[in-house]
Structure formats: C-alpha cells, structure tokens
Amino acid sequence: MKYQYEIQDAVFVLSLNGDLIGENRGPELVELANEQINNQLKLCAIDISQVRFINSSGIGVLITLLTKFRNVDGEVVLINPSEQVKKLLIITKLNAIFTIVDTKEEAFQELKNS
C-alpha cells in the first residue's frame, strides 16, 4: 500500500492506494496521525477510493485513527470507498461509526460542521 498526505484548510488529508491490510504501514500511519494531532490538527479526511481490499488489521488502523482524533475532540471522514470496501464497512457496522462521503468537498463540509 502507498499513501500520500497533505494539510489543507486545517484538515489532515490522507490518501491511501492499494490494499489496507495493516502490514508495516499501519503503525506508520498511526504515527503520522499522532504528529498531526501534536501539531493541533483535529480533523482528518481519509480518501480510500483507491483501496481495493481491507482486512481486519486495516480496519484496526482506521479505528485507531478515528479514536486518536476523537480523543482530542476531532473527527475522521472516509472518502469514496469502493463498492467492495463499502460492503465491508456495512457488514462490520463501521458505517454507523464513520462518516462516509463521496467527495473531498463533502468531507471538508462534514468536518467543518462537526
């Protein structure tokens, strides 16, 4: 899995590409989020439109990121999951925990209103 990130309008935007299966990138992503939180960022948008597959470790990474941001009164929004990933989020009932939107613009709107 590859990832890119940027800070835009006080939002940490993380774009994931490939399979989110925890592997060695999980702790790296969590550490990256910790750095942003330490820099006073509380809002995070995760673009998972290019994620093909997520396993339990990948789900754990997403939940950890959500927990870290919510612990500082922040929020995480998932952007544009594929149909397969969307089904997984529904089966695991994570669609009730995460805010899921179709576009980056919608994510910014949701985050600014949270």
C-alpha positions as CSV (number, residue, x, y, z in Angstrom):
1,M,0.0,0.0,0.0
2,K,1.1,3.5,-0.7
3,Y,-0.1,6.8,0.8
4,Q,0.2,10.5,0.4
5,Y,-0.9,13.3,2.7
6,E,-1.4,17.0,2.8
7,I,-2.7,19.6,5.2
8,Q,-5.4,21.6,3.6
9,D,-7.6,24.2,5.4
10,A,-6.5,22.7,8.8
11,V,-7.6,19.2,7.7
12,F,-5.2,16.3,7.6
13,V,-6.0,14.7,4.2
14,L,-4.6,11.1,3.9
15,S,-4.9,9.3,0.5
16,L,-4.5,5.6,0.5
17,N,-3.7,3.4,-2.5
18,G,-3.6,-0.4,-2.7
19,D,-4.6,-2.9,-0.1
20,L,-5.1,-1.7,3.5
21,I,-4.0,-4.9,5.3
22,G,-2.2,-3.4,8.3
23,E,1.3,-4.8,7.3
24,N,4.1,-2.4,8.2
25,R,2.2,0.7,7.1
26,G,-0.3,0.6,9.9
27,P,2.0,1.8,12.7
28,E,3.5,4.4,10.2
29,L,0.0,5.8,9.5
30,V,-0.8,6.0,13.2
31,E,2.5,7.8,14.0
32,L,1.8,10.2,11.1
33,A,-1.6,11.0,12.7
34,N,0.0,11.5,16.1
35,E,2.3,14.1,14.6
36,Q,-0.6,16.0,13.1
37,I,-2.5,15.8,16.4
38,N,0.6,17.1,18.2
39,N,0.5,20.0,15.7
40,Q,-3.0,20.8,16.9
41,L,-4.8,19.3,13.9
42,K,-8.1,17.7,14.9
43,L,-9.8,17.0,11.5
44,C,-8.9,14.1,9.2
45,A,-10.2,13.1,5.8
46,I,-9.1,9.7,4.6
47,D,-9.5,9.1,0.8
48,I,-10.0,5.4,0.4
49,S,-11.2,5.5,-3.2
50,Q,-8.1,3.7,-4.4
51,V,-8.2,1.0,-1.7
52,R,-9.0,-2.4,-3.2
53,F,-9.1,-4.6,-0.1
54,I,-9.2,-4.1,3.7
55,N,-8.6,-6.9,6.2
56,S,-9.1,-6.9,10.0
57,S,-5.7,-5.2,10.5
58,G,-6.6,-2.5,8.1
59,I,-9.9,-2.0,9.9
60,G,-7.9,-1.7,13.1
61,V,-5.8,1.0,11.6
62,L,-8.9,3.0,10.6
63,I,-10.5,2.6,14.0
64,T,-7.2,3.6,15.7
65,L,-7.1,6.8,13.6
66,L,-10.7,7.6,14.4
67,T,-10.1,7.0,18.1
68,K,-7.0,9.2,18.2
69,F,-8.7,12.2,16.5
70,R,-11.9,11.8,18.6
71,N,-9.8,11.7,21.8
72,V,-8.9,15.3,21.0
73,D,-12.5,16.3,20.1
74,G,-11.7,15.8,16.4
75,E,-13.3,13.8,13.6
76,V,-12.4,11.5,10.8
77,V,-14.3,11.2,7.5
78,L,-13.9,8.4,4.9
79,I,-14.0,9.5,1.3
80,N,-15.4,7.4,-1.6
81,P,-14.9,3.8,-0.6
82,S,-15.2,1.3,-3.5
83,E,-18.3,-0.9,-3.6
84,Q,-16.4,-3.8,-2.0
85,V,-15.0,-1.7,0.8
86,K,-18.4,-0.1,1.3
87,K,-19.9,-3.6,1.8
88,L,-17.3,-4.5,4.3
89,L,-18.0,-1.3,6.3
90,I,-21.7,-2.2,6.3
91,I,-21.1,-5.8,7.3
92,T,-18.8,-4.7,10.2
93,K,-21.3,-1.9,11.1
94,L,-18.5,0.6,10.8
95,N,-20.7,2.7,8.5
96,A,-22.5,3.6,11.7
97,I,-19.3,4.8,13.4
98,F,-17.6,6.5,10.4
99,T,-19.0,9.4,8.4
100,I,-18.7,8.3,4.8
101,V,-18.9,10.8,1.9
102,D,-18.4,10.7,-1.9
103,T,-16.1,13.6,-2.4
104,K,-13.3,15.6,-0.8
105,E,-15.5,18.7,-0.8
106,E,-18.2,16.8,1.1
107,A,-15.6,15.7,3.6
108,F,-14.5,19.2,4.2
109,Q,-18.1,20.3,4.7
110,E,-18.8,17.5,7.2
111,L,-15.6,18.2,9.1
112,K,-16.2,21.9,9.3
113,N,-19.7,21.2,10.7
114,S,-18.6,18.6,13.3
